[in-house]
Amino acid sequence: MIASIELGGRERLVDLANGASLAIPQTAGGSHPKFFVAEDIATEPLQSGGFTGRVAGGGSCNVERVHTIPHCHGTHTEGPGHLMQEAVPVQHQLDLAMIPAIVISVFSDQDGSDHEDGYCPVIAAGSLEIPGEARAVIIRTLPNDADKCRRNYAHAAPYPVLSLEAMDRLVAADIQHLLIDTPSVDPADDGGRLARHRRFWSMQADDSRPATERAGCTITEMIFVPDSIADGLYLISLGVSALHSDAAASAPVVYPIS
């Protein structure tokens, strides 16, 4: 199905029949990424009275209880409630519209470091070419190893982070939704500063609320952008779960624009 839209003052075509998922499958037993925790996703059959939620165990149907942490086990979308005392759900001000997005593949400076956070590869602001019509940026870090879909970050080399200047560039370009294939936009241990999260939501170190114009902005972490998805413009649906929390599992889908 091809849809015609106006974008950037010109007519563009969107292929709605060829969406591509950026979500990492989450399977119990460790076939998923792990960040900040040691435990895997776990499932168990529901037991309620005489009911057993497993057909193989004599139940009439399968009903699983799932133990997972959205921030730590796979693709998730978070809002500024991640840093607020009241932990406002990400869905609170989420715009459900299809969003013009740009996919950008970037190399990090392997010799770079962020002097506040210790050593980590840094993605420079100059790596981000953002067209004026984009309201979401999807960052694919290179090399694009499929290991990202099951990596235990406690035993991996430091992942790349955007420089603070790069985060400022996103805000200046009015990017409302940032998606990246690392487990966090900040280093795993930055002393609790979360400086890049705060830059994106225009929150100072002592702020408990984002700037009004950034309240509906989101960060989606631990995506995977297959090599079959070329750099360029897309429409994106964030696919955020309706389970309200400061972060929720999500399944972003991109649709090519020509």
Contacts in CASP RR format, 6 or more apart in sequence:
PFRMAT RR
TARGET T0000
AUTHOR 0000-0000-0000
METHOD contacts of the structure
MODEL  1
MIASIELGGRERLVDLANGASLAIPQTAGGSHPKFFVAEDIATEPLQSGG
FTGRVAGGGSCNVERVHTIPHCHGTHTEGPGHLMQEAVPVQHQLDLAMIP
AIVISVFSDQDGSDHEDGYCPVIAAGSLEIPGEARAVIIRTLPNDADKCR
RNYAHAAPYPVLSLEAMDRLVAADIQHLLIDTPSVDPADDGGRLARHRRF
WSMQADDSRPATERAGCTITEMIFVPDSIADGLYLISLGVSALHSDAAAS
APVVYPIS
1 15 0 8 1.000
1 16 0 8 1.000
1 17 0 8 1.000
2 13 0 8 1.000
2 14 0 8 1.000
2 15 0 8 1.000
2 16 0 8 1.000
2 17 0 8 1.000
3 13 0 8 1.000
3 14 0 8 1.000
3 16 0 8 1.000
4 11 0 8 1.000
4 12 0 8 1.000
4 13 0 8 1.000
4 14 0 8 1.000
5 11 0 8 1.000
5 12 0 8 1.000
5 13 0 8 1.000
5 14 0 8 1.000
5 235 0 8 1.000
5 257 0 8 1.000
6 12 0 8 1.000
7 100 0 8 1.000
7 133 0 8 1.000
7 233 0 8 1.000
7 257 0 8 1.000
8 132 0 8 1.000
8 133 0 8 1.000
12 233 0 8 1.000
12 257 0 8 1.000
12 258 0 8 1.000
13 257 0 8 1.000
13 258 0 8 1.000
14 235 0 8 1.000
14 255 0 8 1.000
14 256 0 8 1.000
14 257 0 8 1.000
15 255 0 8 1.000
15 256 0 8 1.000
15 258 0 8 1.000
16 255 0 8 1.000
18 255 0 8 1.000
18 256 0 8 1.000
19 253 0 8 1.000
19 254 0 8 1.000
19 255 0 8 1.000
19 256 0 8 1.000
20 226 0 8 1.000
20 228 0 8 1.000
20 229 0 8 1.000
20 253 0 8 1.000
20 254 0 8 1.000
20 255 0 8 1.000
21 251 0 8 1.000
21 252 0 8 1.000
21 253 0 8 1.000
22 75 0 8 1.000
22 138 0 8 1.000
22 179 0 8 1.000
22 223 0 8 1.000
22 224 0 8 1.000
22 225 0 8 1.000
22 251 0 8 1.000
22 252 0 8 1.000
22 253 0 8 1.000
22 254 0 8 1.000
23 75 0 8 1.000
23 223 0 8 1.000
23 224 0 8 1.000
23 250 0 8 1.000
23 251 0 8 1.000
23 252 0 8 1.000
24 32 0 8 1.000
24 33 0 8 1.000
24 74 0 8 1.000
24 75 0 8 1.000
24 148 0 8 1.000
24 149 0 8 1.000
24 222 0 8 1.000
24 223 0 8 1.000
24 224 0 8 1.000
25 31 0 8 1.000
25 32 0 8 1.000
25 149 0 8 1.000
26 32 0 8 1.000
26 41 0 8 1.000
26 68 0 8 1.000
26 73 0 8 1.000
26 74 0 8 1.000
26 75 0 8 1.000
26 249 0 8 1.000
27 41 0 8 1.000
28 40 0 8 1.000
28 41 0 8 1.000
28 42 0 8 1.000
28 43 0 8 1.000
28 66 0 8 1.000
29 40 0 8 1.000
29 41 0 8 1.000
29 42 0 8 1.000
30 40 0 8 1.000
30 41 0 8 1.000
30 150 0 8 1.000
31 150 0 8 1.000
32 40 0 8 1.000
32 41 0 8 1.000
32 73 0 8 1.000
32 74 0 8 1.000
32 149 0 8 1.000
32 150 0 8 1.000
33 73 0 8 1.000
33 74 0 8 1.000
33 148 0 8 1.000
33 149 0 8 1.000
33 150 0 8 1.000
33 151 0 8 1.000
33 152 0 8 1.000
33 153 0 8 1.000
33 183 0 8 1.000
33 222 0 8 1.000
34 40 0 8 1.000
34 72 0 8 1.000
34 73 0 8 1.000
34 151 0 8 1.000
34 152 0 8 1.000
34 153 0 8 1.000
34 154 0 8 1.000
35 71 0 8 1.000
35 72 0 8 1.000
35 73 0 8 1.000
35 74 0 8 1.000
35 153 0 8 1.000
35 154 0 8 1.000
35 183 0 8 1.000
35 184 0 8 1.000
35 188 0 8 1.000
35 222 0 8 1.000
36 71 0 8 1.000
36 72 0 8 1.000
36 153 0 8 1.000
36 183 0 8 1.000
36 188 0 8 1.000
37 69 0 8 1.000
37 72 0 8 1.000
37 73 0 8 1.000
38 154 0 8 1.000
40 73 0 8 1.000
41 66 0 8 1.000
41 67 0 8 1.000
41 68 0 8 1.000
41 73 0 8 1.000
42 66 0 8 1.000
42 67 0 8 1.000
42 68 0 8 1.000
43 64 0 8 1.000
43 65 0 8 1.000
43 66 0 8 1.000
43 67 0 8 1.000
44 64 0 8 1.000
44 65 0 8 1.000
44 67 0 8 1.000
45 52 0 8 1.000
45 53 0 8 1.000
45 54 0 8 1.000
45 57 0 8 1.000
45 62 0 8 1.000
45 63 0 8 1.000
45 64 0 8 1.000
45 65 0 8 1.000
46 52 0 8 1.000
46 53 0 8 1.000
46 63 0 8 1.000
46 64 0 8 1.000
46 65 0 8 1.000
47 53 0 8 1.000
51 59 0 8 1.000
51 63 0 8 1.000
52 58 0 8 1.000
52 59 0 8 1.000
53 59 0 8 1.000
53 61 0 8 1.000
53 62 0 8 1.000
53 63 0 8 1.000
53 64 0 8 1.000
54 62 0 8 1.000
55 61 0 8 1.000
55 62 0 8 1.000
68 249 0 8 1.000
70 76 0 8 1.000
70 245 0 8 1.000
70 247 0 8 1.000
70 248 0 8 1.000
70 249 0 8 1.000
71 78 0 8 1.000
71 221 0 8 1.000
71 247 0 8 1.000
72 183 0 8 1.000
74 183 0 8 1.000
74 222 0 8 1.000
74 249 0 8 1.000
75 220 0 8 1.000
75 221 0 8 1.000
75 222 0 8 1.000
75 223 0 8 1.000
75 224 0 8 1.000
75 249 0 8 1.000
75 250 0 8 1.000
75 251 0 8 1.000
75 252 0 8 1.000
76 220 0 8 1.000
76 221 0 8 1.000
76 222 0 8 1.000
76 247 0 8 1.000
76 248 0 8 1.000
76 249 0 8 1.000
76 250 0 8 1.000
77 90 0 8 1.000
77 218 0 8 1.000
77 219 0 8 1.000
77 220 0 8 1.000
77 238 0 8 1.000
77 239 0 8 1.000
77 240 0 8 1.000
77 247 0 8 1.000
77 248 0 8 1.000
77 250 0 8 1.000
77 252 0 8 1.000
78 90 0 8 1.000
78 218 0 8 1.000
78 219 0 8 1.000
78 220 0 8 1.000
78 221 0 8 1.000
78 246 0 8 1.000
78 247 0 8 1.000
78 248 0 8 1.000
79 88 0 8 1.000
79 90 0 8 1.000
79 201 0 8 1.000
79 216 0 8 1.000
79 217 0 8 1.000
79 218 0 8 1.000
79 219 0 8 1.000
79 246 0 8 1.000
79 247 0 8 1.000
80 88 0 8 1.000
80 201 0 8 1.000
80 203 0 8 1.000
80 209 0 8 1.000
80 210 0 8 1.000
80 214 0 8 1.000
80 215 0 8 1.000
80 216 0 8 1.000
80 217 0 8 1.000
81 87 0 8 1.000
81 88 0 8 1.000
81 89 0 8 1.000
81 90 0 8 1.000
81 92 0 8 1.000
81 246 0 8 1.000
82 90 0 8 1.000
82 197 0 8 1.000
82 219 0 8 1.000
82 246 0 8 1.000
82 247 0 8 1.000
83 194 0 8 1.000
83 197 0 8 1.000
83 198 0 8 1.000
83 201 0 8 1.000
83 203 0 8 1.000
83 208 0 8 1.000
84 208 0 8 1.000
84 209 0 8 1.000
84 246 0 8 1.000
85 208 0 8 1.000
87 245 0 8 1.000
87 246 0 8 1.000
88 246 0 8 1.000
89 244 0 8 1.000
89 245 0 8 1.000
89 246 0 8 1.000
89 248 0 8 1.000
90 218 0 8 1.000
90 240 0 8 1.000
90 244 0 8 1.000
90 245 0 8 1.000
90 246 0 8 1.000
90 247 0 8 1.000
90 248 0 8 1.000
91 240 0 8 1.000
91 242 0 8 1.000
91 244 0 8 1.000
91 248 0 8 1.000
92 216 0 8 1.000
93 215 0 8 1.000
93 216 0 8 1.000
94 216 0 8 1.000
94 218 0 8 1.000
94 238 0 8 1.000
94 240 0 8 1.000
95 176 0 8 1.000
95 216 0 8 1.000
98 235 0 8 1.000
98 236 0 8 1.000
98 237 0 8 1.000
98 255 0 8 1.000
99 135 0 8 1.000
99 136 0 8 1.000
99 176 0 8 1.000
99 177 0 8 1.000
99 235 0 8 1.000
99 236 0 8 1.000
99 237 0 8 1.000
99 238 0 8 1.000
100 133 0 8 1.000
100 134 0 8 1.000
100 135 0 8 1.000
100 136 0 8 1.000
100 233 0 8 1.000
100 234 0 8 1.000
100 235 0 8 1.000
100 236 0 8 1.000
100 257 0 8 1.000
101 134 0 8 1.000
101 135 0 8 1.000
101 136 0 8 1.000
101 137 0 8 1.000
101 138 0 8 1.000
101 177 0 8 1.000
101 179 0 8 1.000
101 233 0 8 1.000
101 234 0 8 1.000
101 235 0 8 1.000
101 236 0 8 1.000
101 254 0 8 1.000
102 130 0 8 1.000
102 131 0 8 1.000
102 134 0 8 1.000
102 136 0 8 1.000
102 137 0 8 1.000
102 138 0 8 1.000
102 231 0 8 1.000
102 232 0 8 1.000
102 233 0 8 1.000
102 234 0 8 1.000
103 138 0 8 1.000
103 140 0 8 1.000
103 225 0 8 1.000
103 229 0 8 1.000
103 230 0 8 1.000
103 231 0 8 1.000
103 232 0 8 1.000
103 234 0 8 1.000
103 254 0 8 1.000
104 127 0 8 1.000
104 128 0 8 1.000
104 129 0 8 1.000
104 130 0 8 1.000
104 137 0 8 1.000
104 138 0 8 1.000
104 139 0 8 1.000
104 140 0 8 1.000
104 231 0 8 1.000
104 232 0 8 1.000
105 140 0 8 1.000
105 141 0 8 1.000
105 142 0 8 1.000
105 144 0 8 1.000
105 225 0 8 1.000
105 231 0 8 1.000
106 123 0 8 1.000
106 127 0 8 1.000
106 128 0 8 1.000
106 139 0 8 1.000
106 140 0 8 1.000
106 141 0 8 1.000
106 142 0 8 1.000
106 160 0 8 1.000
107 127 0 8 1.000
107 141 0 8 1.000
107 142 0 8 1.000
108 121 0 8 1.000
108 122 0 8 1.000
108 123 0 8 1.000
108 141 0 8 1.000
108 160 0 8 1.000
109 121 0 8 1.000
109 122 0 8 1.000
109 123 0 8 1.000
109 124 0 8 1.000
110 121 0 8 1.000
112 119 0 8 1.000
112 120 0 8 1.000
112 121 0 8 1.000
112 122 0 8 1.000
113 119 0 8 1.000
113 120 0 8 1.000
113 122 0 8 1.000
114 120 0 8 1.000
114 122 0 8 1.000
114 161 0 8 1.000
114 163 0 8 1.000
114 164 0 8 1.000
114 187 0 8 1.000
116 190 0 8 1.000
116 193 0 8 1.000
116 195 0 8 1.000
117 161 0 8 1.000
117 186 0 8 1.000
117 187 0 8 1.000
117 190 0 8 1.000
117 193 0 8 1.000
117 195 0 8 1.000
118 187 0 8 1.000
119 158 0 8 1.000
120 158 0 8 1.000
120 159 0 8 1.000
120 160 0 8 1.000
120 161 0 8 1.000
120 187 0 8 1.000
121 158 0 8 1.000
121 159 0 8 1.000
121 160 0 8 1.000
121 161 0 8 1.000
122 160 0 8 1.000
122 161 0 8 1.000
122 162 0 8 1.000
122 163 0 8 1.000
123 139 0 8 1.000
123 141 0 8 1.000
123 160 0 8 1.000
123 161 0 8 1.000
123 162 0 8 1.000
123 163 0 8 1.000
123 166 0 8 1.000
124 163 0 8 1.000
124 165 0 8 1.000
124 166 0 8 1.000
125 163 0 8 1.000
125 165 0 8 1.000
125 166 0 8 1.000
125 168 0 8 1.000
125 169 0 8 1.000
126 166 0 8 1.000
126 169 0 8 1.000
127 166 0 8 1.000
128 137 0 8 1.000
128 166 0 8 1.000
128 169 0 8 1.000
128 170 0 8 1.000
130 137 0 8 1.000
130 169 0 8 1.000
130 170 0 8 1.000
130 173 0 8 1.000
130 175 0 8 1.000
131 233 0 8 1.000
132 173 0 8 1.000
133 233 0 8 1.000
134 173 0 8 1.000
134 175 0 8 1.000
134 233 0 8 1.000
135 174 0 8 1.000
135 175 0 8 1.000
135 176 0 8 1.000
135 177 0 8 1.000
136 175 0 8 1.000
136 176 0 8 1.000
136 177 0 8 1.000
136 178 0 8 1.000
136 179 0 8 1.000
136 236 0 8 1.000
137 170 0 8 1.000
137 175 0 8 1.000
137 177 0 8 1.000
137 178 0 8 1.000
137 179 0 8 1.000
138 179 0 8 1.000
138 180 0 8 1.000
138 223 0 8 1.000
138 225 0 8 1.000
138 234 0 8 1.000
138 236 0 8 1.000
138 252 0 8 1.000
138 254 0 8 1.000
139 162 0 8 1.000
139 178 0 8 1.000
139 179 0 8 1.000
139 180 0 8 1.000
139 181 0 8 1.000
140 181 0 8 1.000
140 225 0 8 1.000
140 229 0 8 1.000
140 231 0 8 1.000
141 159 0 8 1.000
141 160 0 8 1.000
141 180 0 8 1.000
141 181 0 8 1.000
141 182 0 8 1.000
144 181 0 8 1.000
144 225 0 8 1.000
144 227 0 8 1.000
146 224 0 8 1.000
148 181 0 8 1.000
148 222 0 8 1.000
148 224 0 8 1.000
149 224 0 8 1.000
153 159 0 8 1.000
153 183 0 8 1.000
153 188 0 8 1.000
158 187 0 8 1.000
158 188 0 8 1.000
159 182 0 8 1.000
159 183 0 8 1.000
159 184 0 8 1.000
160 182 0 8 1.000
161 182 0 8 1.000
161 184 0 8 1.000
161 185 0 8 1.000
161 186 0 8 1.000
161 187 0 8 1.000
161 196 0 8 1.000
162 170 0 8 1.000
162 180 0 8 1.000
162 185 0 8 1.000
162 196 0 8 1.000
164 195 0 8 1.000
164 196 0 8 1.000
164 199 0 8 1.000
167 185 0 8 1.000
167 196 0 8 1.000
167 199 0 8 1.000
167 200 0 8 1.000
168 199 0 8 1.000
170 178 0 8 1.000
170 200 0 8 1.000
171 199 0 8 1.000
171 200 0 8 1.000
171 202 0 8 1.000
171 214 0 8 1.000
175 217 0 8 1.000
176 214 0 8 1.000
176 216 0 8 1.000
176 217 0 8 1.000
176 218 0 8 1.000
177 217 0 8 1.000
177 218 0 8 1.000
177 219 0 8 1.000
177 220 0 8 1.000
177 236 0 8 1.000
177 238 0 8 1.000
178 185 0 8 1.000
178 200 0 8 1.000
178 217 0 8 1.000
178 218 0 8 1.000
178 219 0 8 1.000
178 220 0 8 1.000
179 219 0 8 1.000
179 220 0 8 1.000
179 221 0 8 1.000
179 223 0 8 1.000
179 236 0 8 1.000
179 252 0 8 1.000
180 219 0 8 1.000
180 220 0 8 1.000
180 221 0 8 1.000
180 223 0 8 1.000
181 222 0 8 1.000
181 223 0 8 1.000
181 224 0 8 1.000
181 225 0 8 1.000
182 221 0 8 1.000
182 222 0 8 1.000
183 221 0 8 1.000
183 222 0 8 1.000
184 221 0 8 1.000
185 196 0 8 1.000
185 197 0 8 1.000
185 200 0 8 1.000
185 219 0 8 1.000
185 221 0 8 1.000
186 193 0 8 1.000
186 194 0 8 1.000
186 195 0 8 1.000
186 196 0 8 1.000
186 197 0 8 1.000
193 205 0 8 1.000
197 203 0 8 1.000
197 219 0 8 1.000
198 204 0 8 1.000
198 205 0 8 1.000
198 207 0 8 1.000
200 214 0 8 1.000
200 217 0 8 1.000
200 219 0 8 1.000
201 210 0 8 1.000
201 211 0 8 1.000
201 214 0 8 1.000
201 215 0 8 1.000
201 217 0 8 1.000
202 210 0 8 1.000
202 211 0 8 1.000
202 213 0 8 1.000
202 214 0 8 1.000
203 209 0 8 1.000
203 210 0 8 1.000
203 211 0 8 1.000
209 215 0 8 1.000
210 216 0 8 1.000
210 217 0 8 1.000
218 238 0 8 1.000
218 240 0 8 1.000
220 238 0 8 1.000
220 250 0 8 1.000
220 252 0 8 1.000
223 252 0 8 1.000
229 254 0 8 1.000
233 257 0 8 1.000
234 254 0 8 1.000
234 255 0 8 1.000
234 256 0 8 1.000
234 257 0 8 1.000
235 254 0 8 1.000
235 255 0 8 1.000
235 257 0 8 1.000
236 252 0 8 1.000
236 253 0 8 1.000
236 254 0 8 1.000
236 255 0 8 1.000
237 252 0 8 1.000
237 253 0 8 1.000
237 255 0 8 1.000
238 250 0 8 1.000
238 252 0 8 1.000
239 250 0 8 1.000
239 251 0 8 1.000
239 252 0 8 1.000
239 253 0 8 1.000
240 248 0 8 1.000
240 250 0 8 1.000
241 248 0 8 1.000
241 249 0 8 1.000
241 250 0 8 1.000
242 248 0 8 1.000
243 249 0 8 1.000
END
